[in-house]
Amino acid sequence: MTREDPFGVVLFESVSHALRAEKIIKAENIPCKLIPVPRQLSSDCGICLRFSTLHKEQVESALAGKLDFFEVALL
């Protein structure tokens, strides 16, 4: 995953939710990284989880029912 590749982010209400999500996603062997929330997006938390757009459905499925999140956005 490079900076030029299309990516998605998951927005959370707290840093602890973002950290927990990272652990869940990495346990599913989905590449991801915690990053500052992009300027064009907003949330109550200053970090979000970045992932390749190729893994959008996997990310949503892995987090469903395990963790509350605001939204999954593709950038």
PQR file with spaces between the fields and no chain letter, atoms N, CA, C, O and H, PARSE charges and radii, in Angstrom:
ATOM       1  N    MET     1       0.860   -1.181    0.000 -0.4000 1.5000
ATOM       2  CA   MET     1       0.000    0.000    0.000 -0.0000 2.0000
ATOM       3  C    MET     1       0.899    1.235    0.000  0.5500 1.7000
ATOM       4  O    MET     1       1.637    1.482    0.954 -0.5500 1.4000
ATOM       5  N    THR     2       0.824    1.998   -1.074 -0.4000 1.5000
ATOM       6  CA   THR     2       1.606    3.225   -1.157 -0.0000 2.0000
ATOM       7  C    THR     2       0.674    4.423   -1.053  0.5500 1.7000
ATOM       8  O    THR     2      -0.546    4.275   -1.123 -0.5500 1.4000
ATOM       9  H    THR     2       0.224    1.797   -1.849  0.4000 1.0000
ATOM      10  N    ARG     3       1.242    5.595   -0.888 -0.4000 1.5000
ATOM      11  CA   ARG     3       0.439    6.808   -0.743 -0.0000 2.0000
ATOM      12  C    ARG     3      -0.398    7.104   -1.980  0.5500 1.7000
ATOM      13  O    ARG     3      -1.442    7.747   -1.875 -0.5500 1.4000
ATOM      14  H    ARG     3       2.233    5.715   -0.831  0.4000 1.0000
ATOM      15  N    GLU     4       0.042    6.646   -3.149 -0.4000 1.5000
ATOM      16  CA   GLU     4      -0.667    6.937   -4.391 -0.0000 2.0000
ATOM      17  C    GLU     4      -1.844    5.998   -4.633  0.5500 1.7000
ATOM      18  O    GLU     4      -2.760    6.345   -5.379 -0.5500 1.4000
ATOM      19  H    GLU     4       0.890    6.123   -3.234  0.4000 1.0000
ATOM      20  N    ASP     5      -1.838    4.832   -4.027 -0.4000 1.5000
ATOM      21  CA   ASP     5      -2.911    3.866   -4.217 -0.0000 2.0000
ATOM      22  C    ASP     5      -4.221    4.395   -3.623  0.5500 1.7000
ATOM      23  O    ASP     5      -4.206    5.073   -2.596 -0.5500 1.4000
ATOM      24  H    ASP     5      -1.094    4.551   -3.421  0.4000 1.0000
ATOM      25  N    PRO     6      -5.365    4.083   -4.270 -0.5600 1.5000
ATOM      26  CA   PRO     6      -6.641    4.457   -3.671  0.2800 2.0000
ATOM      27  C    PRO     6      -6.773    3.762   -2.317  0.5500 1.7000
ATOM      28  O    PRO     6      -6.357    2.616   -2.148 -0.5500 1.4000
ATOM      29  N    PHE     7      -7.350    4.468   -1.370 -0.4000 1.5000
ATOM      30  CA   PHE     7      -7.488    3.873   -0.052 -0.0000 2.0000
ATOM      31  C    PHE     7      -8.808    4.279    0.580  0.5500 1.7000
ATOM      32  O    PHE     7      -9.471    5.220    0.143 -0.5500 1.4000
ATOM      33  H    PHE     7      -7.688    5.399   -1.507  0.4000 1.0000
ATOM      34  N    GLY     8      -9.162    3.553    1.602 -0.4000 1.5000
ATOM      35  CA   GLY     8     -10.336    3.866    2.392 -0.0000 2.0000
ATOM      36  C    GLY     8      -9.914    4.093    3.822  0.5500 1.7000
ATOM      37  O    GLY     8      -8.817    3.711    4.229 -0.5500 1.4000
ATOM      38  H    GLY     8      -8.624    2.788    1.957  0.4000 1.0000
ATOM      39  N    VAL     9     -10.796    4.722    4.586 -0.4000 1.5000
ATOM      40  CA   VAL     9     -10.543    4.930    6.007 -0.0000 2.0000
ATOM      41  C    VAL     9     -11.795    4.580    6.796  0.5500 1.7000
ATOM      42  O    VAL     9     -12.916    4.683    6.297 -0.5500 1.4000
ATOM      43  H    VAL     9     -11.687    5.033    4.255  0.4000 1.0000
ATOM      44  N    VAL    10     -11.580    4.173    8.015 -0.4000 1.5000
ATOM      45  CA   VAL    10     -12.679    3.936    8.948 -0.0000 2.0000
ATOM      46  C    VAL    10     -12.554    4.991   10.036  0.5500 1.7000
ATOM      47  O    VAL    10     -11.490    5.153   10.634 -0.5500 1.4000
ATOM      48  H    VAL    10     -10.669    4.090    8.420  0.4000 1.0000
ATOM      49  N    LEU    11     -13.646    5.709   10.293 -0.4000 1.5000
ATOM      50  CA   LEU    11     -13.657    6.753   11.313 -0.0000 2.0000
ATOM      51  C    LEU    11     -14.261    6.202   12.603  0.5500 1.7000
ATOM      52  O    LEU    11     -15.220    5.430   12.578 -0.5500 1.4000
ATOM      53  H    LEU    11     -14.510    5.577    9.807  0.4000 1.0000
ATOM      54  N    PHE    12     -13.683    6.612   13.725 -0.4000 1.5000
ATOM      55  CA   PHE    12     -14.100    6.114   15.036 -0.0000 2.0000
ATOM      56  C    PHE    12     -14.411    7.269   15.979  0.5500 1.7000
ATOM      57  O    PHE    12     -14.043    8.417   15.729 -0.5500 1.4000
ATOM      58  H    PHE    12     -12.904    7.239   13.745  0.4000 1.0000
ATOM      59  N    GLU    13     -15.098    6.939   17.065 -0.4000 1.5000
ATOM      60  CA   GLU    13     -15.425    7.977   18.050 -0.0000 2.0000
ATOM      61  C    GLU    13     -14.330    8.166   19.082  0.5500 1.7000
ATOM      62  O    GLU    13     -14.347    9.149   19.823 -0.5500 1.4000
ATOM      63  H    GLU    13     -15.397    6.006   17.268  0.4000 1.0000
ATOM      64  N    SER    14     -13.377    7.245   19.147 -0.4000 1.5000
ATOM      65  CA   SER    14     -12.297    7.389   20.126 -0.0000 2.0000
ATOM      66  C    SER    14     -11.032    6.693   19.642  0.5500 1.7000
ATOM      67  O    SER    14     -11.073    5.823   18.772 -0.5500 1.4000
ATOM      68  H    SER    14     -13.363    6.446   18.545  0.4000 1.0000
ATOM      69  N    VAL    15      -9.927    7.091   20.216 -0.4000 1.5000
ATOM      70  CA   VAL    15      -8.639    6.471   19.902 -0.0000 2.0000
ATOM      71  C    VAL    15      -8.650    5.001   20.299  0.5500 1.7000
ATOM      72  O    VAL    15      -8.093    4.166   19.587 -0.5500 1.4000
ATOM      73  H    VAL    15      -9.893    7.797   20.923  0.4000 1.0000
ATOM      74  N    SER    16      -9.273    4.676   21.420 -0.4000 1.5000
ATOM      75  CA   SER    16      -9.300    3.276   21.861 -0.0000 2.0000
ATOM      76  C    SER    16     -10.037    2.391   20.862  0.5500 1.7000
ATOM      77  O    SER    16      -9.640    1.246   20.648 -0.5500 1.4000
ATOM      78  H    SER    16      -9.725    5.355   21.999  0.4000 1.0000
ATOM      79  N    HIS    17     -11.105    2.902   20.248 -0.4000 1.5000
ATOM      80  CA   HIS    17     -11.806    2.130   19.215 -0.0000 2.0000
ATOM      81  C    HIS    17     -10.914    1.935   17.992  0.5500 1.7000
ATOM      82  O    HIS    17     -10.899    0.855   17.403 -0.5500 1.4000
ATOM      83  H    HIS    17     -11.428    3.832   20.422  0.4000 1.0000
ATOM      84  N    ALA    18     -10.181    2.959   17.613 -0.4000 1.5000
ATOM      85  CA   ALA    18      -9.276    2.851   16.465 -0.0000 2.0000
ATOM      86  C    ALA    18      -8.186    1.810   16.735  0.5500 1.7000
ATOM      87  O    ALA    18      -7.862    1.009   15.858 -0.5500 1.4000
ATOM      88  H    ALA    18     -10.193    3.836   18.092  0.4000 1.0000
ATOM      89  N    LEU    19      -7.627    1.821   17.930 -0.4000 1.5000
ATOM      90  CA   LEU    19      -6.585    0.851   18.280 -0.0000 2.0000
ATOM      91  C    LEU    19      -7.135   -0.572   18.288  0.5500 1.7000
ATOM      92  O    LEU    19      -6.479   -1.503   17.822 -0.5500 1.4000
ATOM      93  H    LEU    19      -7.890    2.471   18.643  0.4000 1.0000
ATOM      94  N    ARG    20      -8.336   -0.730   18.817 -0.4000 1.5000
ATOM      95  CA   ARG    20      -8.960   -2.055   18.845 -0.0000 2.0000
ATOM      96  C    ARG    20      -9.260   -2.535   17.424  0.5500 1.7000
ATOM      97  O    ARG    20      -9.054   -3.707   17.109 -0.5500 1.4000
ATOM      98  H    ARG    20      -8.869    0.026   19.196  0.4000 1.0000
ATOM      99  N    ALA    21      -9.742   -1.642   16.573 -0.4000 1.5000
ATOM     100  CA   ALA    21     -10.034   -2.004   15.183 -0.0000 2.0000
ATOM     101  C    ALA    21      -8.773   -2.444   14.455  0.5500 1.7000
ATOM     102  O    ALA    21      -8.796   -3.412   13.695 -0.5500 1.4000
ATOM     103  H    ALA    21      -9.909   -0.690   16.829  0.4000 1.0000
ATOM     104  N    GLU    22      -7.678   -1.740   14.685 -0.4000 1.5000
ATOM     105  CA   GLU    22      -6.419   -2.115   14.049 -0.0000 2.0000
ATOM     106  C    GLU    22      -6.049   -3.548   14.424  0.5500 1.7000
ATOM     107  O    GLU    22      -5.620   -4.327   13.572 -0.5500 1.4000
ATOM     108  H    GLU    22      -7.659   -0.953   15.303  0.4000 1.0000
ATOM     109  N    LYS    23      -6.215   -3.886   15.678 -0.4000 1.5000
ATOM     110  CA   LYS    23      -5.901   -5.237   16.147 -0.0000 2.0000
ATOM     111  C    LYS    23      -6.805   -6.277   15.467  0.5500 1.7000
ATOM     112  O    LYS    23      -6.333   -7.338   15.058 -0.5500 1.4000
ATOM     113  H    LYS    23      -6.564   -3.254   16.369  0.4000 1.0000
ATOM     114  N    ILE    24      -8.089   -5.973   15.350 -0.4000 1.5000
ATOM     115  CA   ILE    24      -9.050   -6.881   14.710 -0.0000 2.0000
ATOM     116  C    ILE    24      -8.700   -7.084   13.243  0.5500 1.7000
ATOM     117  O    ILE    24      -8.676   -8.213   12.753 -0.5500 1.4000
ATOM     118  H    ILE    24      -8.472   -5.111   15.683  0.4000 1.0000
ATOM     119  N    ILE    25      -8.430   -5.985   12.545 -0.4000 1.5000
ATOM     120  CA   ILE    25      -8.144   -6.056   11.107 -0.0000 2.0000
ATOM     121  C    ILE    25      -6.833   -6.784   10.844  0.5500 1.7000
ATOM     122  O    ILE    25      -6.759   -7.604    9.929 -0.5500 1.4000
ATOM     123  H    ILE    25      -8.450   -5.067   12.943  0.4000 1.0000
ATOM     124  N    LYS    26      -5.812   -6.505   11.618 -0.4000 1.5000
ATOM     125  CA   LYS    26      -4.526   -7.190   11.426 -0.0000 2.0000
ATOM     126  C    LYS    26      -4.641   -8.682   11.736  0.5500 1.7000
ATOM     127  O    LYS    26      -3.946   -9.491   11.121 -0.5500 1.4000
ATOM     128  H    LYS    26      -5.871   -5.839   12.362  0.4000 1.0000
ATOM     129  N    ALA    27      -5.503   -9.057   12.675 -0.4000 1.5000
ATOM     130  CA   ALA    27      -5.716  -10.472   12.984 -0.0000 2.0000
ATOM     131  C    ALA    27      -6.340  -11.206   11.799  0.5500 1.7000
ATOM     132  O    ALA    27      -6.201  -12.423   11.673 -0.5500 1.4000
ATOM     133  H    ALA    27      -6.067   -8.400   13.175  0.4000 1.0000
ATOM     134  N    GLU    28      -7.028  -10.464   10.931 -0.4000 1.5000
ATOM     135  CA   GLU    28      -7.621  -11.029    9.710 -0.0000 2.0000
ATOM     136  C    GLU    28      -6.639  -10.978    8.534  0.5500 1.7000
ATOM     137  O    GLU    28      -7.003  -11.294    7.401 -0.5500 1.4000
ATOM     138  H    GLU    28      -7.142   -9.476   11.033  0.4000 1.0000
ATOM     139  N    ASN    29      -5.403  -10.581    8.809 -0.4000 1.5000
ATOM     140  CA   ASN    29      -4.349  -10.469    7.786 -0.0000 2.0000
ATOM     141  C    ASN    29      -4.693   -9.473    6.676  0.5500 1.7000
ATOM     142  O    ASN    29      -4.350   -9.680    5.512 -0.5500 1.4000
ATOM     143  H    ASN    29      -5.108  -10.325    9.730  0.4000 1.0000
ATOM     144  N    ILE    30      -5.372   -8.398    7.053 -0.4000 1.5000
ATOM     145  CA   ILE    30      -5.693   -7.323    6.119 -0.0000 2.0000
ATOM     146  C    ILE    30      -4.709   -6.189    6.404  0.5500 1.7000
ATOM     147  O    ILE    30      -4.652   -5.695    7.531 -0.5500 1.4000
ATOM     148  H    ILE    30      -5.651   -8.230    7.999  0.4000 1.0000
ATOM     149  N    PRO    31      -3.946   -5.775    5.416 -0.5600 1.5000
ATOM     150  CA   PRO    31      -2.997   -4.673    5.640  0.2800 2.0000
ATOM     151  C    PRO    31      -3.743   -3.380    6.002  0.5500 1.7000
ATOM     152  O    PRO    31      -4.720   -3.010    5.351 -0.5500 1.4000
ATOM     153  N    CYS    32      -3.269   -2.711    7.039 -0.4000 1.5000
ATOM     154  CA   CYS    32      -3.891   -1.456    7.459 -0.0000 2.0000
ATOM     155  C    CYS    32      -2.867   -0.636    8.233  0.5500 1.7000
ATOM     156  O    CYS    32      -1.796   -1.117    8.602 -0.5500 1.4000
ATOM     157  H    CYS    32      -2.476   -3.011    7.569  0.4000 1.0000
ATOM     158  N    LYS    33      -3.239    0.626    8.465 -0.4000 1.5000
ATOM     159  CA   LYS    33      -2.347    1.524    9.191 -0.0000 2.0000
ATOM     160  C    LYS    33      -3.179    2.615    9.844  0.5500 1.7000
ATOM     161  O    LYS    33      -4.138    3.104    9.247 -0.5500 1.4000
ATOM     162  H    LYS    33      -4.109    1.017    8.166  0.4000 1.0000
ATOM     163  N    LEU    34      -2.828    2.996   11.048 -0.4000 1.5000
ATOM     164  CA   LEU    34      -3.482    4.121   11.701 -0.0000 2.0000
ATOM     165  C    LEU    34      -2.848    5.406   11.192  0.5500 1.7000
ATOM     166  O    LEU    34      -1.624    5.526   11.141 -0.5500 1.4000
ATOM     167  H    LEU    34      -2.049    2.598   11.533  0.4000 1.0000
ATOM     168  N    ILE    35      -3.693    6.371   10.813 -0.4000 1.5000
ATOM     169  CA   ILE    35      -3.211    7.652   10.283 -0.0000 2.0000
ATOM     170  C    ILE    35      -4.050    8.783   10.877  0.5500 1.7000
ATOM     171  O    ILE    35      -5.135    8.531   11.403 -0.5500 1.4000
ATOM     172  H    ILE    35      -4.687    6.273   10.854  0.4000 1.0000
ATOM     173  N    PRO    36      -3.567   10.024   10.802 -0.5600 1.5000
ATOM     174  CA   PRO    36      -4.418   11.156   11.194  0.2800 2.0000
ATOM     175  C    PRO    36      -5.623   11.236   10.255  0.5500 1.7000
ATOM     176  O    PRO    36      -5.513   10.910    9.073 -0.5500 1.4000
ATOM     177  N    VAL    37      -6.765   11.666   10.776 -0.4000 1.5000
ATOM     178  CA   VAL    37      -7.960   11.809    9.938 -0.0000 2.0000
ATOM     179  C    VAL    37      -7.668   12.833    8.842  0.5500 1.7000
ATOM     180  O    VAL    37      -7.233   13.944    9.143 -0.5500 1.4000
ATOM     181  H    VAL    37      -6.855   11.931   11.736  0.4000 1.0000
ATOM     182  N    PRO    38      -7.904   12.473    7.561 -0.5600 1.5000
ATOM     183  CA   PRO    38      -7.680   13.429    6.477  0.2800 2.0000
ATOM     184  C    PRO    38      -8.492   14.711    6.684  0.5500 1.7000
ATOM     185  O    PRO    38      -9.583   14.683    7.253 -0.5500 1.4000
ATOM     186  N    ARG    39      -7.948   15.817    6.217 -0.4000 1.5000
ATOM     187  CA   ARG    39      -8.582   17.126    6.433 -0.0000 2.0000
ATOM     188  C    ARG    39      -9.991   17.206    5.884  0.5500 1.7000
ATOM     189  O    ARG    39     -10.844   17.875    6.469 -0.5500 1.4000
ATOM     190  H    ARG    39      -7.062   15.839    5.754  0.4000 1.0000
ATOM     191  N    GLN    40     -10.256   16.527    4.756 -0.4000 1.5000
ATOM     192  CA   GLN    40     -11.579   16.622    4.155 -0.0000 2.0000
ATOM     193  C    GLN    40     -12.640   15.822    4.918  0.5500 1.7000
ATOM     194  O    GLN    40     -13.829   15.919    4.616 -0.5500 1.4000
ATOM     195  H    GLN    40      -9.564   15.984    4.281  0.4000 1.0000
ATOM     196  N    LEU    41     -12.211   15.037    5.900 -0.4000 1.5000
ATOM     197  CA   LEU    41     -13.136   14.266    6.717 -0.0000 2.0000
ATOM     198  C    LEU    41     -13.116   14.808    8.138  0.5500 1.7000
ATOM     199  O    LEU    41     -12.219   15.563    8.514 -0.5500 1.4000
ATOM     200  H    LEU    41     -11.244   14.958    6.145  0.4000 1.0000
ATOM     201  N    SER    42     -14.100   14.420    8.912 -0.4000 1.5000
ATOM     202  CA   SER    42     -14.166   14.885   10.295 -0.0000 2.0000
ATOM     203  C    SER    42     -14.655   13.758   11.188  0.5500 1.7000
ATOM     204  O    SER    42     -15.468   12.934   10.769 -0.5500 1.4000
ATOM     205  H    SER    42     -14.829   13.807    8.606  0.4000 1.0000
ATOM     206  N    SER    43     -14.164   13.722   12.408 -0.4000 1.5000
ATOM     207  CA   SER    43     -14.666   12.788   13.415 -0.0000 2.0000
ATOM     208  C    SER    43     -14.282   13.319   14.782  0.5500 1.7000
ATOM     209  O    SER    43     -13.524   14.281   14.897 -0.5500 1.4000
ATOM     210  H    SER    43     -13.503   14.392   12.749  0.4000 1.0000
ATOM     211  N    ASP    44     -14.811   12.684   15.813 -0.4000 1.5000
ATOM     212  CA   ASP    44     -14.471   13.084   17.177 -0.0000 2.0000
ATOM     213  C    ASP    44     -13.070   12.613   17.567  0.5500 1.7000
ATOM     214  O    ASP    44     -12.503   13.074   18.557 -0.5500 1.4000
ATOM     215  H    ASP    44     -15.427   11.902   15.719  0.4000 1.0000
ATOM     216  N    CYS    45     -12.534   11.713   16.798 -0.4000 1.5000
ATOM     217  CA   CYS    45     -11.230   11.126   17.083 -0.0000 2.0000
ATOM     218  C    CYS    45     -10.236   11.644   16.049  0.5500 1.7000
ATOM     219  O    CYS    45     -10.616   11.870   14.900 -0.5500 1.4000
ATOM     220  H    CYS    45     -12.994   11.338   15.993  0.4000 1.0000
ATOM     221  N    GLY    46      -8.988   11.835   16.422 -0.4000 1.5000
ATOM     222  CA   GLY    46      -7.988   12.374   15.518 -0.0000 2.0000
ATOM     223  C    GLY    46      -7.288   11.348   14.652  0.5500 1.7000
ATOM     224  O    GLY    46      -6.492   11.716   13.788 -0.5500 1.4000
ATOM     225  H    GLY    46      -8.679   11.652   17.356  0.4000 1.0000
ATOM     226  N    ILE    47      -7.568   10.059   14.863 -0.4000 1.5000
ATOM     227  CA   ILE    47      -6.937    9.049   14.022 -0.0000 2.0000
ATOM     228  C    ILE    47      -8.000    8.154   13.391  0.5500 1.7000
ATOM     229  O    ILE    47      -9.107    7.996   13.905 -0.5500 1.4000
ATOM     230  H    ILE    47      -8.215    9.760   15.564  0.4000 1.0000
ATOM     231  N    CYS    48      -7.614    7.578   12.260 -0.4000 1.5000
ATOM     232  CA   CYS    48      -8.507    6.661   11.565 -0.0000 2.0000
ATOM     233  C    CYS    48      -7.677    5.485   11.062  0.5500 1.7000
ATOM     234  O    CYS    48      -6.447    5.499   11.126 -0.5500 1.4000
ATOM     235  H    CYS    48      -6.714    7.706   11.843  0.4000 1.0000
ATOM     236  N    LEU    49      -8.362    4.485   10.567 -0.4000 1.5000
ATOM     237  CA   LEU    49      -7.696    3.287   10.072 -0.0000 2.0000
ATOM     238  C    LEU    49      -7.697    3.318    8.548  0.5500 1.7000
ATOM     239  O    LEU    49      -8.758    3.360    7.925 -0.5500 1.4000
ATOM     240  H    LEU    49      -9.361    4.474   10.515  0.4000 1.0000
ATOM     241  N    ARG    50      -6.520    3.297    7.954 -0.4000 1.5000
ATOM     242  CA   ARG    50      -6.368    3.326    6.492 -0.0000 2.0000
ATOM     243  C    ARG    50      -6.214    1.899    5.979  0.5500 1.7000
ATOM     244  O    ARG    50      -5.544    1.074    6.600 -0.5500 1.4000
ATOM     245  H    ARG    50      -5.658    3.263    8.459  0.4000 1.0000
ATOM     246  N    PHE    51      -6.848    1.614    4.822 -0.4000 1.5000
ATOM     247  CA   PHE    51      -6.751    0.301    4.201 -0.0000 2.0000
ATOM     248  C    PHE    51      -6.891    0.463    2.691  0.5500 1.7000
ATOM     249  O    PHE    51      -7.392    1.485    2.225 -0.5500 1.4000
ATOM     250  H    PHE    51      -7.392    2.284    4.317  0.4000 1.0000
ATOM     251  N    SER    52      -6.459   -0.519    1.934 -0.4000 1.5000
ATOM     252  CA   SER    52      -6.609   -0.503    0.485 -0.0000 2.0000
ATOM     253  C    SER    52      -8.085   -0.672    0.133  0.5500 1.7000
ATOM     254  O    SER    52      -8.807   -1.416    0.797 -0.5500 1.4000
ATOM     255  H    SER    52      -6.052   -1.349    2.314  0.4000 1.0000
ATOM     256  N    THR    53      -8.528    0.024   -0.917 -0.4000 1.5000
ATOM     257  CA   THR    53      -9.929   -0.103   -1.329 -0.0000 2.0000
ATOM     258  C    THR    53     -10.276   -1.538   -1.726  0.5500 1.7000
ATOM     259  O    THR    53     -11.447   -1.920   -1.719 -0.5500 1.4000
ATOM     260  H    THR    53      -7.941    0.628   -1.456  0.4000 1.0000
ATOM     261  N    LEU    54      -9.278   -2.317   -2.067 -0.4000 1.5000
ATOM     262  CA   LEU    54      -9.506   -3.723   -2.414 -0.0000 2.0000
ATOM     263  C    LEU    54     -10.050   -4.525   -1.239  0.5500 1.7000
ATOM     264  O    LEU    54     -10.654   -5.580   -1.431 -0.5500 1.4000
ATOM     265  H    LEU    54      -8.328   -2.006   -2.073  0.4000 1.0000
ATOM     266  N    HIS    55      -9.836   -4.028   -0.022 -0.4000 1.5000
ATOM     267  CA   HIS    55     -10.222   -4.760    1.180 -0.0000 2.0000
ATOM     268  C    HIS    55     -11.454   -4.178    1.881  0.5500 1.7000
ATOM     269  O    HIS    55     -11.732   -4.532    3.027 -0.5500 1.4000
ATOM     270  H    HIS    55      -9.345   -3.171    0.134  0.4000 1.0000
ATOM     271  N    LYS    56     -12.190   -3.296    1.212 -0.4000 1.5000
ATOM     272  CA   LYS    56     -13.321   -2.610    1.853 -0.0000 2.0000
ATOM     273  C    LYS    56     -14.325   -3.589    2.467  0.5500 1.7000
ATOM     274  O    LYS    56     -14.680   -3.455    3.638 -0.5500 1.4000
ATOM     275  H    LYS    56     -11.964   -3.008    0.282  0.4000 1.0000
ATOM     276  N    GLU    57     -14.777   -4.559    1.698 -0.4000 1.5000
ATOM     277  CA   GLU    57     -15.769   -5.504    2.200 -0.0000 2.0000
ATOM     278  C    GLU    57     -15.220   -6.345    3.349  0.5500 1.7000
ATOM     279  O    GLU    57     -15.936   -6.636    4.308 -0.5500 1.4000
ATOM     280  H    GLU    57     -14.489   -4.668    0.747  0.4000 1.0000
ATOM     281  N    GLN    58     -13.951   -6.735    3.251 -0.4000 1.5000
ATOM     282  CA   GLN    58     -13.324   -7.519    4.312 -0.0000 2.0000
ATOM     283  C    GLN    58     -13.245   -6.709    5.609  0.5500 1.7000
ATOM     284  O    GLN    58     -13.504   -7.234    6.691 -0.5500 1.4000
ATOM     285  H    GLN    58     -13.370   -6.499    2.472  0.4000 1.0000
ATOM     286  N    VAL    59     -12.888   -5.432    5.493 -0.4000 1.5000
ATOM     287  CA   VAL    59     -12.777   -4.567    6.666 -0.0000 2.0000
ATOM     288  C    VAL    59     -14.146   -4.410    7.334  0.5500 1.7000
ATOM     289  O    VAL    59     -14.274   -4.570    8.548 -0.5500 1.4000
ATOM     290  H    VAL    59     -12.678   -5.005    4.613  0.4000 1.0000
ATOM     291  N    GLU    60     -15.158   -4.099    6.537 -0.4000 1.5000
ATOM     292  CA   GLU    60     -16.508   -3.933    7.090 -0.0000 2.0000
ATOM     293  C    GLU    60     -16.993   -5.212    7.750  0.5500 1.7000
ATOM     294  O    GLU    60     -17.581   -5.177    8.831 -0.5500 1.4000
ATOM     295  H    GLU    60     -15.054   -3.969    5.551  0.4000 1.0000
ATOM     296  N    SER    61     -16.751   -6.324    7.106 -0.4000 1.5000
ATOM     297  CA   SER    61     -17.166   -7.615    7.659 -0.0000 2.0000
ATOM     298  C    SER    61     -16.425   -7.938    8.961  0.5500 1.7000
ATOM     299  O    SER    61     -17.030   -8.428    9.914 -0.5500 1.4000
ATOM     300  H    SER    61     -16.274   -6.353    6.228  0.4000 1.0000
ATOM     301  N    ALA    62     -15.128   -7.665    9.000 -0.4000 1.5000
ATOM     302  CA   ALA    62     -14.325   -7.961   10.192 -0.0000 2.0000
ATOM     303  C    ALA    62     -14.767   -7.127   11.395  0.5500 1.7000
ATOM     304  O    ALA    62     -14.713   -7.600   12.530 -0.5500 1.4000
ATOM     305  H    ALA    62     -14.637   -7.267    8.226  0.4000 1.0000
ATOM     306  N    LEU    63     -15.205   -5.885   11.150 -0.4000 1.5000
ATOM     307  CA   LEU    63     -15.593   -4.996   12.250 -0.0000 2.0000
ATOM     308  C    LEU    63     -17.072   -5.108   12.633  0.5500 1.7000
ATOM     309  O    LEU    63     -17.460   -4.724   13.736 -0.5500 1.4000
ATOM     310  H    LEU    63     -15.249   -5.501   10.228  0.4000 1.0000
ATOM     311  N    ALA    64     -17.888   -5.630   11.726 -0.4000 1.5000
ATOM     312  CA   ALA    64     -19.333   -5.703   11.966 -0.0000 2.0000
ATOM     313  C    ALA    64     -19.648   -6.474   13.241  0.5500 1.7000
ATOM     314  O    ALA    64     -19.227   -7.618   13.419 -0.5500 1.4000
ATOM     315  H    ALA    64     -17.573   -5.941   10.830  0.4000 1.0000
ATOM     316  N    GLY    65     -20.395   -5.824   14.119 -0.4000 1.5000
ATOM     317  CA   GLY    65     -20.818   -6.448   15.363 -0.0000 2.0000
ATOM     318  C    GLY    65     -19.758   -6.513   16.442  0.5500 1.7000
ATOM     319  O    GLY    65     -20.050   -6.912   17.569 -0.5500 1.4000
ATOM     320  H    GLY    65     -20.737   -4.895   13.975  0.4000 1.0000
ATOM     321  N    LYS    66     -18.530   -6.129   16.118 -0.4000 1.5000
ATOM     322  CA   LYS    66     -17.441   -6.188   17.094 -0.0000 2.0000
ATOM     323  C    LYS    66     -17.077   -4.820   17.644  0.5500 1.7000
ATOM     324  O    LYS    66     -16.548   -4.699   18.749 -0.5500 1.4000
ATOM     325  H    LYS    66     -18.293   -5.805   15.202  0.4000 1.0000
ATOM     326  N    LEU    67     -17.371   -3.784   16.851 -0.4000 1.5000
ATOM     327  CA   LEU    67     -16.890   -2.461   17.199 -0.0000 2.0000
ATOM     328  C    LEU    67     -17.745   -1.409   16.536  0.5500 1.7000
ATOM     329  O    LEU    67     -18.122   -1.562   15.374 -0.5500 1.4000
ATOM     330  H    LEU    67     -17.801   -3.882   15.953  0.4000 1.0000
ATOM     331  N    ASP    68     -18.060   -0.345   17.248 -0.4000 1.5000
ATOM     332  CA   ASP    68     -18.803    0.768   16.671 -0.0000 2.0000
ATOM     333  C    ASP    68     -17.835    1.664   15.903  0.5500 1.7000
ATOM     334  O    ASP    68     -16.740    1.967   16.377 -0.5500 1.4000
ATOM     335  H    ASP    68     -17.754   -0.221   18.192  0.4000 1.0000
ATOM     336  N    PHE    69     -18.255    2.079   14.721 -0.4000 1.5000
ATOM     337  CA   PHE    69     -17.478    3.032   13.945 -0.0000 2.0000
ATOM     338  C    PHE    69     -18.443    3.970   13.229  0.5500 1.7000
ATOM     339  O    PHE    69     -19.593    3.610   12.973 -0.5500 1.4000
ATOM     340  H    PHE    69     -19.145    1.833   14.336  0.4000 1.0000
ATOM     341  N    PHE    70     -17.972    5.176   12.906 -0.4000 1.5000
ATOM     342  CA   PHE    70     -18.820    6.173   12.269 -0.0000 2.0000
ATOM     343  C    PHE    70     -19.120    5.820   10.818  0.5500 1.7000
ATOM     344  O    PHE    70     -20.280    5.748   10.414 -0.5500 1.4000
ATOM     345  H    PHE    70     -17.038    5.468   13.113  0.4000 1.0000
ATOM     346  N    GLU    71     -18.089    5.607   10.057 -0.4000 1.5000
ATOM     347  CA   GLU    71     -18.284    5.313    8.643 -0.0000 2.0000
ATOM     348  C    GLU    71     -17.010    4.769    8.026  0.5500 1.7000
ATOM     349  O    GLU    71     -15.914    4.909    8.569 -0.5500 1.4000
ATOM     350  H    GLU    71     -17.146    5.666   10.385  0.4000 1.0000
ATOM     351  N    VAL    72     -17.192    4.141    6.869 -0.4000 1.5000
ATOM     352  CA   VAL    72     -16.074    3.714    6.035 -0.0000 2.0000
ATOM     353  C    VAL    72     -16.127    4.602    4.807  0.5500 1.7000
ATOM     354  O    VAL    72     -17.125    4.606    4.086 -0.5500 1.4000
ATOM     355  H    VAL    72     -18.082    4.026    6.428  0.4000 1.0000
ATOM     356  N    ALA    73     -15.066    5.353    4.560 -0.4000 1.5000
ATOM     357  CA   ALA    73     -15.025    6.287    3.436 -0.0000 2.0000
ATOM     358  C    ALA    73     -13.903    5.882    2.485  0.5500 1.7000
ATOM     359  O    ALA    73     -12.821    5.484    2.918 -0.5500 1.4000
ATOM     360  H    ALA    73     -14.255    5.349    5.146  0.4000 1.0000
ATOM     361  N    LEU    74     -14.173    5.989    1.184 -0.4000 1.5000
ATOM     362  CA   LEU    74     -13.153    5.726    0.175 -0.0000 2.0000
ATOM     363  C    LEU    74     -12.618    7.061   -0.314  0.5500 1.7000
ATOM     364  O    LEU    74     -13.392    7.973   -0.603 -0.5500 1.4000
ATOM     365  H    LEU    74     -15.052    6.312    0.832  0.4000 1.0000
ATOM     366  N    LEU    75     -11.296    7.181   -0.408 -0.4000 1.5000
ATOM     367  CA   LEU    75     -10.661    8.431   -0.851 -0.0000 2.0000
ATOM     368  C    LEU    75      -9.851    8.213   -2.110  0.5500 1.7000
ATOM     369  O    LEU    75      -9.248    9.154   -2.627 -0.5500 1.4000
ATOM     370  H    LEU    75     -10.667    6.440   -0.173  0.4000 1.0000
